[in-house]
Amino acid sequence: MSHSSVLSSAPTSSGMLACVVHGAHDLRIDTIPAPEPGPGLVAIDVAYGGVCGSDMHYVNHGGIGDFPLQEPMVLGHEVSGTVAALGDGAQAPAVGTPVTVYPASPCGVCPECLDGRANVCRDTRYLGSSMRFPHTQGGFAQRIVVRPDQVVALPDGLDLRRGALAEPLSVALHAVRRAGDVRGKRVLVTGAGPIGALVVAVLAHEGAAQIVVSDLVDGALAISRAVGATATVRADDPADPNWPDEVDIAIDASGSPHGVAAGAARLVRGGRLVLLGILPPGQTPFPGNLVVTRELEVVGAFRFHDEIHDAVRLLADGLDVDAVITGVVPLHEASRAFEMAADRASSSKVLLDLRAGSSS
C-alpha cells in the first residue's frame, strides 16, 4: 500500500482529501473536488469512518467477489459526521447536526423494496462499492453528498466516534432478527471479527441464555467476552471443552466453510443457521445432508435497512460495544489504519479520523 504524506485539511472550493483505492495494493490519499449538494440533497462533513472487511478486499485484491475495480474509488461506508449544507428543498436535519449515514440508496419501486426488503433491492447502490459502473464512491472523504433519507441524526449524548459503529451494528441487528426470537436460546457465533462481536452484543442485549463464540484469534475472542459472550472456543481445537453439544441457533460471521459446518453440526433438529459472513467466490462446500436430516432452517442475512434507527438508539442508550473499537487513525495515515485492521491478533474495528486537522 502507498499513501501521501499530506496532512488533513478542511474541504475547500479547490478540493478535499479522500482515501482512494486505485487497484490491488494501491491505496492513496488523493485531492478530489469537494462536492456541493444539488437540489434535494445533503452534504455531510465526515468525522469518522470504520474500515470494513470489504474495504480491505478492495485494497488487497483490487475488487470484491465478482466485481473488480474498473476505476479509482473512494472507499468506506461506515461513517459519521455533521450536516454541512442542504441543497434547495432538502428535508433533512439542520446544518451542524451530528449524523450517521445509511450507505444504501435503494430504488423504492422494485418488488423487494415494496415488500419492505430494501436491503436486497435489485437496483440499489452502496457507498464504496464496485458492483456498478461508474462505481459508487464511498464515505472516506472529508465531504460527501447523500439523499436526505440516508441521513440519520444522532441523539444527544451519542458522540461521533461511537456513531461510526451504527452501520456495522445495524448489520448485526439484522442478522439476529433473521435468527428469530433469541431470548432464552443457546447460540453459537462462528467468527469473532467486528461484525461477530457486535452480533454477540446484540444477542446479549436481546436475552440469549448462552452465547458461545469461536474464532482462531485469542484477541478477537477476548473482545467477544468483553461484549457479552458467555464462553469462547478456539475454532482449531475440537477438544476445547467449551464447545457446546447443542445450540438452538448458529450464526456464521466468519465467511468460512469451516465456520458454517461447525455451526450446522451443533444445531438441534429444527434449529436455525444464519449465514452472515460472505463466503469465498464460487461453489462452497455445504453440509446439505444435515440440513435435510435435521430439518434445519437456513437463512441469509445481507446488510440491513430500518435497523439503523434501532442501532443508533442502542448506541445512545449505552450498549457496551466500546471494546470493538481498537484504534483511531488520522486520514493521512490510512495505509497504517488498513495494516492495523488486517492484524486480527491486535485489532478489531479501526476508525479513520477525517476531521480537519485531526492528529489521532
C-alpha positions in Angstrom: 0.0 0.0 0.0 1.1 3.5 -0.6 -0.1 6.8 0.7 0.6 10.5 0.5 2.2 12.3 3.5 -0.1 15.3 3.1 -1.9 16.5 6.2 -5.6 16.7 6.7 -7.3 20.0 5.9 -10.9 21.2 5.6 -12.8 20.8 2.3 -12.4 23.9 0.2 -13.6 25.1 -3.2 -10.4 23.7 -4.6 -10.7 20.2 -3.2 -10.7 17.9 -0.3 -8.8 14.8 0.8 -10.2 11.3 0.3 -8.9 7.7 0.8 -9.0 6.2 -2.8 -8.1 2.7 -3.9 -6.6 2.6 -7.4 -6.1 -1.1 -7.6 -4.7 -4.0 -5.6 -2.1 -2.7 -3.1 -2.5 0.8 -4.4 -4.2 2.9 -1.7 -3.7 6.7 -1.9 -4.8 9.9 -0.2 -6.0 12.0 -3.2 -7.2 15.5 -3.5 -10.6 15.4 -5.3 -13.3 18.1 -5.9 -15.3 18.9 -2.8 -19.0 18.3 -3.7 -21.9 20.7 -3.3 -25.4 19.4 -2.6 -27.7 19.7 -5.6 -31.5 20.3 -5.1 -32.9 17.9 -2.5 -29.5 16.6 -1.4 -27.4 16.9 1.8 -23.7 17.5 2.3 -22.0 15.8 5.2 -18.6 16.7 6.7 -17.3 13.2 7.6 -15.7 12.8 11.0 -15.1 9.1 11.3 -15.1 6.1 9.0 -14.8 2.5 10.0 -12.5 0.2 8.0 -14.6 -2.8 6.9 -13.6 -6.2 5.6 -14.9 -5.2 2.2 -12.6 -2.2 2.1 -9.7 -4.4 2.8 -10.8 -6.7 0.0 -10.6 -3.8 -2.5 -7.1 -2.9 -1.2 -5.7 -6.4 -1.1 -7.4 -7.9 -4.2 -8.5 -5.0 -6.4 -12.1 -5.9 -6.1 -14.6 -7.9 -4.1 -16.3 -11.2 -5.2 -17.1 -11.0 -8.8 -16.8 -7.2 -9.1 -13.2 -5.9 -9.8 -12.3 -2.3 -9.7 -12.7 -0.6 -13.1 -11.8 2.9 -11.9 -10.3 4.6 -8.8 -12.9 4.5 -6.0 -13.3 6.3 -2.7 -13.6 3.6 0.0 -15.8 3.4 3.0 -19.5 3.0 4.0 -19.4 3.2 7.9 -19.3 6.9 8.6 -20.4 9.6 10.9 -20.2 13.4 10.7 -22.2 16.6 10.7 -24.6 18.2 8.3 -22.5 20.7 6.3 -25.1 22.1 3.8 -28.6 21.5 2.4 -29.5 21.6 -1.2 -32.6 23.6 -2.3 -35.7 21.8 -0.9 -33.8 19.2 1.1 -35.8 17.9 4.0 -33.1 16.9 6.4 -31.6 17.7 9.9 -30.2 21.2 10.2 -26.7 22.2 9.4 -24.4 21.3 12.2 -26.4 18.2 13.3 -24.3 15.2 14.2 -25.4 12.3 12.0 -24.6 8.8 10.7 -25.3 7.7 7.1 -27.4 4.9 5.8 -25.0 3.8 3.0 -27.6 2.3 0.6 -29.8 4.2 -1.9 -32.5 1.6 -2.8 -34.7 2.3 -5.7 -38.0 2.2 -3.7 -40.0 0.7 -6.6 -38.8 -2.9 -7.2 -40.7 -5.8 -5.7 -38.2 -6.2 -2.9 -38.4 -2.5 -1.8 -42.2 -2.6 -2.0 -42.1 -5.8 0.2 -40.1 -4.0 2.9 -36.8 -5.7 2.0 -34.9 -2.8 0.6 -31.7 -4.4 1.8 -31.9 -6.8 -1.1 -33.1 -4.2 -3.6 -32.2 -5.3 -7.1 -31.3 -1.7 -8.2 -29.6 -0.3 -5.1 -26.3 1.5 -4.8 -24.0 1.3 -1.8 -21.3 3.7 -0.7 -17.8 2.5 -1.7 -19.0 -0.3 -4.0 -17.7 -1.6 -7.4 -20.9 -3.5 -8.1 -22.0 -0.8 -10.5 -20.1 1.2 -13.1 -19.4 4.0 -12.7 -18.6 2.9 -9.2 -20.5 4.3 -6.2 -17.9 6.5 -4.5 -17.6 5.9 -0.7 -17.6 7.8 2.5 -13.8 8.1 3.3 -13.8 11.7 2.0 -13.9 14.8 4.0 -17.3 15.7 2.5 -19.9 13.5 0.8 -23.3 14.2 -0.6 -26.2 11.9 0.0 -30.0 11.7 -0.2 -32.0 13.0 2.8 -33.3 9.5 3.6 -29.7 8.4 4.1 -29.1 10.9 6.9 -29.8 9.6 10.5 -29.5 12.2 13.3 -27.6 11.1 16.3 -29.4 11.5 19.7 -28.0 13.8 22.3 -25.1 12.2 24.1 -24.1 9.9 21.3 -20.7 11.1 20.1 -19.5 10.8 16.5 -16.9 8.2 17.4 -19.4 5.7 18.7 -21.8 6.8 16.0 -19.5 5.4 13.4 -20.5 1.9 14.7 -24.1 2.4 13.7 -23.7 0.8 10.3 -21.9 -2.4 11.4 -24.2 -2.7 14.4 -27.2 -2.5 12.0 -25.7 -5.5 10.1 -25.5 -7.4 13.4 -29.1 -6.4 14.4 -30.4 -7.6 11.0 -28.6 -10.9 11.4 -30.0 -11.5 14.9 -33.5 -10.7 13.7 -33.1 -13.2 10.9 -32.4 -15.7 13.7 -35.8 -15.2 15.2 -36.6 -14.9 18.9 -33.3 -15.4 20.7 -34.5 -14.8 24.2 -33.5 -17.8 26.4 -31.9 -19.5 23.4 -28.5 -21.2 23.1 -26.5 -19.6 20.3 -23.2 -20.3 18.6 -21.5 -17.5 16.8 -18.7 -18.6 14.4 -16.3 -15.7 13.7 -15.4 -13.0 16.2 -14.4 -10.2 13.9 -16.0 -6.8 14.4 -19.4 -7.9 13.0 -19.3 -11.2 15.0 -18.5 -9.2 18.2 -21.4 -6.8 17.5 -23.7 -9.8 16.9 -22.6 -11.0 20.4 -23.5 -7.7 21.9 -27.0 -7.7 20.3 -27.6 -11.3 21.4 -26.7 -10.4 25.0 -29.0 -7.4 24.8 -31.8 -9.5 23.5 -31.6 -12.0 26.3 -29.9 -15.1 24.7 -29.2 -17.6 27.5 -25.9 -18.9 26.1 -23.6 -17.2 23.7 -20.6 -19.3 22.6 -18.1 -17.7 20.1 -15.5 -19.5 18.1 -12.5 -18.0 16.3 -8.8 -18.6 15.5 -7.6 -15.5 17.2 -7.4 -15.2 21.0 -7.6 -11.4 20.9 -10.9 -11.5 19.0 -12.3 -14.0 21.5 -11.3 -11.7 24.3 -13.3 -8.8 22.7 -16.3 -11.2 22.3 -16.2 -11.9 26.1 -16.0 -8.2 26.8 -19.2 -7.5 24.9 -21.3 -10.4 26.2 -20.1 -13.9 25.2 -20.7 -16.5 27.9 -18.0 -18.8 26.6 -15.4 -18.8 23.8 -13.6 -21.6 22.0 -10.7 -21.9 19.6 -12.0 -22.9 16.2 -9.0 -25.0 15.6 -9.3 -27.0 18.9 -12.1 -29.6 18.5 -11.3 -30.8 22.1 -12.0 -27.5 23.7 -14.5 -28.3 26.5 -16.3 -25.0 25.9 -17.7 -26.3 22.5 -21.5 -26.7 23.1 -23.1 -30.1 22.5 -26.2 -28.5 21.0 -27.4 -25.0 20.2 -30.7 -23.6 19.0 -29.2 -21.0 16.7 -25.9 -20.8 14.8 -24.8 -17.5 13.2 -21.8 -17.7 10.9 -19.9 -14.4 10.9 -16.7 -16.0 9.6 -17.4 -16.3 5.9 -15.6 -19.6 6.1 -17.0 -23.0 5.0 -15.5 -24.5 8.2 -17.4 -21.9 10.3 -20.6 -22.8 8.6 -20.0 -26.5 9.1 -19.2 -26.1 12.7 -22.4 -24.2 13.3 -24.6 -26.7 11.4 -23.0 -29.7 13.2 -24.1 -28.4 16.6 -27.6 -27.3 15.8 -30.6 -29.1 17.4 -33.1 -30.7 15.0 -35.2 -27.9 13.6 -32.5 -25.3 14.6 -31.7 -22.2 12.5 -28.5 -21.4 10.7 -27.9 -17.8 9.8 -25.3 -17.1 7.1 -24.0 -13.6 7.6 -20.3 -13.8 6.6 -19.6 -13.5 2.8 -18.3 -16.8 1.6 -15.5 -17.2 -0.9 -16.5 -16.8 -4.6 -17.7 -19.8 -6.5 -19.1 -23.0 -5.1 -18.7 -23.6 -1.4 -18.8 -27.0 0.4 -22.0 -27.1 2.4 -23.4 -29.7 5.0 -26.6 -30.2 3.0 -27.4 -33.6 4.4 -27.5 -32.2 7.9 -30.0 -29.6 6.7 -32.2 -32.4 5.2 -32.0 -34.9 8.0 -32.3 -32.5 10.9 -34.8 -30.2 9.1 -32.5 -27.2 9.7 -33.7 -23.8 8.7 -31.0 -21.9 6.7 -31.4 -18.1 6.1 -29.1 -15.5 4.7 -28.6 -12.1 6.3 -27.4 -9.3 3.9 -26.8 -5.8 5.0 -29.8 -4.1 6.7 -32.5 -1.4 6.3 -34.6 0.1 9.1 -32.3 -1.4 11.7 -30.1 1.6 11.6 -32.5 3.6 13.7 -32.5 0.9 16.4 -28.7 0.7 16.2 -28.4 4.5 16.8 -30.9 4.2 19.8 -28.9 1.2 21.3 -25.7 3.1 21.0 -27.2 6.2 22.6 -28.6 4.0 25.4 -25.1 2.8 26.2 -24.9 -0.6 24.5 -21.5 -1.8 25.7 -19.5 -2.1 22.4 -16.6 0.2 23.1 -14.2 -2.8 23.2 -14.8 -3.3 19.5 -13.1 0.0 18.6 -9.4 -0.8 18.9 -7.8 2.1 17.0 -8.4 5.6 15.6 -6.0 6.8 12.9 -5.9 10.1 11.1 -6.8 10.1 7.4 -3.3 10.9 6.2 -2.2 7.6 7.8 -4.9 5.5 6.1 -2.3 2.9 5.0 -1.4 2.3 8.6 -5.1 2.0 9.5 -5.5 -0.7 6.9 -2.5 -2.6 8.2 -3.8 -2.4 11.7 -7.2 -3.7 10.6 -5.6 -6.6 8.9 -3.8 -7.6 12.0 -6.5 -9.6 13.8 -4.2 -10.5 16.6 -4.3 -6.9 17.9 -7.2 -5.1 16.2 -11.0 -5.3 15.7 -12.6 -2.2 14.3 -10.2 0.6 13.2 -11.6 4.0 12.6 -10.2 6.7 10.2 -10.4 10.2 11.6 -11.3 12.5 8.7 -11.8 15.7 10.7 -9.9 18.8 9.7 -6.5 18.9 11.4 -7.0 15.6 13.1 -4.0 14.2 14.9 -5.3 11.0 16.4 
